[in-house]
Amino acid sequence: MGQKPKAQELRALLKFAKQLRTSANATENHQYIGLFLRAAMALEERASLLAFGSSDAVPPEADQALHAHVDICC
């Protein structure tokens, strides 16, 4: 019974990640593209962790890319 909410959460995370990737493709603002793609990657990583548990196989540079600074000011 605990699997159904987990599956729903996974679908929601991946659906939102897809929307963010679509938004990245729809804009020409490079700052927004980076922001959208990093957010999508973070959601996809979260979904992967929920689905498969802890992932020690993720290289440290991939984790750092998820936490990169994004300047959202004008």
CNS distance restraints for C-alpha pairs under 8 A (distance, minus, plus):
assign (resid   2 and name CA) (resid   6 and name CA) 6.76 0.50 0.50
assign (resid   3 and name CA) (resid   7 and name CA) 6.09 0.50 0.50
assign (resid   4 and name CA) (resid   8 and name CA) 6.19 0.50 0.50
assign (resid   5 and name CA) (resid   9 and name CA) 6.07 0.50 0.50
assign (resid   6 and name CA) (resid  10 and name CA) 6.18 0.50 0.50
assign (resid   6 and name CA) (resid  50 and name CA) 7.64 0.50 0.50
assign (resid   7 and name CA) (resid  11 and name CA) 6.20 0.50 0.50
assign (resid   8 and name CA) (resid  12 and name CA) 6.15 0.50 0.50
assign (resid   9 and name CA) (resid  13 and name CA) 6.12 0.50 0.50
assign (resid  10 and name CA) (resid  14 and name CA) 6.19 0.50 0.50
assign (resid  10 and name CA) (resid  47 and name CA) 5.41 0.50 0.50
assign (resid  10 and name CA) (resid  50 and name CA) 7.39 0.50 0.50
assign (resid  10 and name CA) (resid  51 and name CA) 7.48 0.50 0.50
assign (resid  11 and name CA) (resid  15 and name CA) 5.93 0.50 0.50
assign (resid  12 and name CA) (resid  16 and name CA) 6.14 0.50 0.50
assign (resid  13 and name CA) (resid  17 and name CA) 6.17 0.50 0.50
assign (resid  13 and name CA) (resid  43 and name CA) 5.82 0.50 0.50
assign (resid  13 and name CA) (resid  44 and name CA) 6.94 0.50 0.50
assign (resid  13 and name CA) (resid  46 and name CA) 7.89 0.50 0.50
assign (resid  13 and name CA) (resid  47 and name CA) 6.31 0.50 0.50
assign (resid  14 and name CA) (resid  18 and name CA) 6.14 0.50 0.50
assign (resid  14 and name CA) (resid  43 and name CA) 6.93 0.50 0.50
assign (resid  14 and name CA) (resid  44 and name CA) 6.19 0.50 0.50
assign (resid  14 and name CA) (resid  47 and name CA) 7.03 0.50 0.50
assign (resid  15 and name CA) (resid  19 and name CA) 6.35 0.50 0.50
assign (resid  16 and name CA) (resid  20 and name CA) 6.25 0.50 0.50
assign (resid  16 and name CA) (resid  40 and name CA) 7.53 0.50 0.50
assign (resid  16 and name CA) (resid  43 and name CA) 7.83 0.50 0.50
assign (resid  17 and name CA) (resid  21 and name CA) 6.28 0.50 0.50
assign (resid  17 and name CA) (resid  39 and name CA) 7.31 0.50 0.50
assign (resid  17 and name CA) (resid  40 and name CA) 4.28 0.50 0.50
assign (resid  17 and name CA) (resid  41 and name CA) 7.31 0.50 0.50
assign (resid  17 and name CA) (resid  43 and name CA) 5.99 0.50 0.50
assign (resid  17 and name CA) (resid  44 and name CA) 6.58 0.50 0.50
assign (resid  18 and name CA) (resid  22 and name CA) 6.18 0.50 0.50
assign (resid  18 and name CA) (resid  40 and name CA) 7.13 0.50 0.50
assign (resid  19 and name CA) (resid  23 and name CA) 6.16 0.50 0.50
assign (resid  20 and name CA) (resid  24 and name CA) 6.19 0.50 0.50
assign (resid  20 and name CA) (resid  36 and name CA) 5.23 0.50 0.50
assign (resid  20 and name CA) (resid  37 and name CA) 6.77 0.50 0.50
assign (resid  20 and name CA) (resid  39 and name CA) 7.31 0.50 0.50
assign (resid  20 and name CA) (resid  40 and name CA) 5.83 0.50 0.50
assign (resid  21 and name CA) (resid  25 and name CA) 6.36 0.50 0.50
assign (resid  21 and name CA) (resid  36 and name CA) 6.37 0.50 0.50
assign (resid  21 and name CA) (resid  37 and name CA) 6.00 0.50 0.50
assign (resid  21 and name CA) (resid  40 and name CA) 6.48 0.50 0.50
assign (resid  22 and name CA) (resid  26 and name CA) 6.25 0.50 0.50
assign (resid  23 and name CA) (resid  27 and name CA) 6.41 0.50 0.50
assign (resid  23 and name CA) (resid  33 and name CA) 7.72 0.50 0.50
assign (resid  23 and name CA) (resid  36 and name CA) 6.96 0.50 0.50
assign (resid  24 and name CA) (resid  32 and name CA) 6.83 0.50 0.50
assign (resid  24 and name CA) (resid  33 and name CA) 4.51 0.50 0.50
assign (resid  24 and name CA) (resid  34 and name CA) 7.64 0.50 0.50
assign (resid  24 and name CA) (resid  36 and name CA) 5.61 0.50 0.50
assign (resid  24 and name CA) (resid  37 and name CA) 6.59 0.50 0.50
assign (resid  25 and name CA) (resid  33 and name CA) 7.38 0.50 0.50
assign (resid  27 and name CA) (resid  32 and name CA) 7.36 0.50 0.50
assign (resid  27 and name CA) (resid  33 and name CA) 6.85 0.50 0.50
assign (resid  28 and name CA) (resid  33 and name CA) 7.38 0.50 0.50
assign (resid  29 and name CA) (resid  33 and name CA) 6.26 0.50 0.50
assign (resid  30 and name CA) (resid  34 and name CA) 6.24 0.50 0.50
assign (resid  31 and name CA) (resid  35 and name CA) 6.23 0.50 0.50
assign (resid  31 and name CA) (resid  70 and name CA) 7.15 0.50 0.50
assign (resid  31 and name CA) (resid  71 and name CA) 7.18 0.50 0.50
assign (resid  31 and name CA) (resid  72 and name CA) 7.02 0.50 0.50
assign (resid  32 and name CA) (resid  36 and name CA) 5.91 0.50 0.50
assign (resid  32 and name CA) (resid  72 and name CA) 7.90 0.50 0.50
assign (resid  33 and name CA) (resid  37 and name CA) 6.09 0.50 0.50
assign (resid  34 and name CA) (resid  38 and name CA) 6.03 0.50 0.50
assign (resid  34 and name CA) (resid  70 and name CA) 7.60 0.50 0.50
assign (resid  35 and name CA) (resid  39 and name CA) 6.11 0.50 0.50
assign (resid  35 and name CA) (resid  70 and name CA) 6.52 0.50 0.50
assign (resid  36 and name CA) (resid  40 and name CA) 6.11 0.50 0.50
assign (resid  37 and name CA) (resid  41 and name CA) 6.12 0.50 0.50
assign (resid  38 and name CA) (resid  42 and name CA) 6.18 0.50 0.50
assign (resid  38 and name CA) (resid  65 and name CA) 7.38 0.50 0.50
assign (resid  38 and name CA) (resid  66 and name CA) 5.65 0.50 0.50
assign (resid  38 and name CA) (resid  67 and name CA) 7.99 0.50 0.50
assign (resid  39 and name CA) (resid  43 and name CA) 6.26 0.50 0.50
assign (resid  39 and name CA) (resid  66 and name CA) 7.52 0.50 0.50
assign (resid  40 and name CA) (resid  44 and name CA) 6.12 0.50 0.50
assign (resid  41 and name CA) (resid  45 and name CA) 6.04 0.50 0.50
assign (resid  41 and name CA) (resid  66 and name CA) 6.84 0.50 0.50
assign (resid  42 and name CA) (resid  46 and name CA) 6.15 0.50 0.50
assign (resid  42 and name CA) (resid  66 and name CA) 5.95 0.50 0.50
assign (resid  43 and name CA) (resid  47 and name CA) 6.18 0.50 0.50
assign (resid  44 and name CA) (resid  48 and name CA) 6.16 0.50 0.50
assign (resid  45 and name CA) (resid  49 and name CA) 6.19 0.50 0.50
assign (resid  46 and name CA) (resid  50 and name CA) 6.20 0.50 0.50
assign (resid  47 and name CA) (resid  51 and name CA) 6.06 0.50 0.50
assign (resid  48 and name CA) (resid  52 and name CA) 5.83 0.50 0.50
assign (resid  48 and name CA) (resid  53 and name CA) 7.36 0.50 0.50
assign (resid  49 and name CA) (resid  53 and name CA) 4.67 0.50 0.50
assign (resid  49 and name CA) (resid  54 and name CA) 5.58 0.50 0.50
assign (resid  49 and name CA) (resid  55 and name CA) 6.57 0.50 0.50
assign (resid  58 and name CA) (resid  62 and name CA) 6.61 0.50 0.50
assign (resid  58 and name CA) (resid  63 and name CA) 7.15 0.50 0.50
assign (resid  59 and name CA) (resid  63 and name CA) 6.82 0.50 0.50
assign (resid  60 and name CA) (resid  64 and name CA) 6.27 0.50 0.50
assign (resid  61 and name CA) (resid  65 and name CA) 6.22 0.50 0.50
assign (resid  62 and name CA) (resid  66 and name CA) 6.66 0.50 0.50
assign (resid  63 and name CA) (resid  67 and name CA) 6.89 0.50 0.50
assign (resid  64 and name CA) (resid  68 and name CA) 6.31 0.50 0.50
